[in-house]
Amino acid sequence: MVERQYLIDAMTVQDSWRLFKILAEFVDGFEALAD
């Protein structure tokens, strides 16, 4: 049986915060477009 390594397992805490920052930038951009 092949062991699968999922992306969430490979992410560190710093990477997850970086992902949240990127998502926040997208949200800010879409809010600016909506105005």
N, C-alpha and C positions, 0 to 999 in steps of 0.2 A: 504494500500500500504506500503510495507516494504521499509524503507529508506536504501539506499546502501551507504556505506562509502568506497570510493575508496582509494587506497594506496597513490596516490598523495596528497589527502586531509590530510592524517595523517602525511605526512612527514613535518618536520620542515626545516628551512633553513640550519641548521647544517647537517641534514641527507642528504639533496640534495647535499651539498658540499662533503660529505663523499662518496656518490655515484659517483660523478664526479672523485674523486681521485681513486676509484676502477677501473673505466673505463679507466682512464689514465694509470694505472698499466697494464691492459690488452693490451692496445695499445703498450706500451713499450715492453711488452713481445713478442707480435706478430712481431714487427719490429725486435727484436733481433733474432727471429727464421727465419725471412726472409733473414737475412744476411748470 
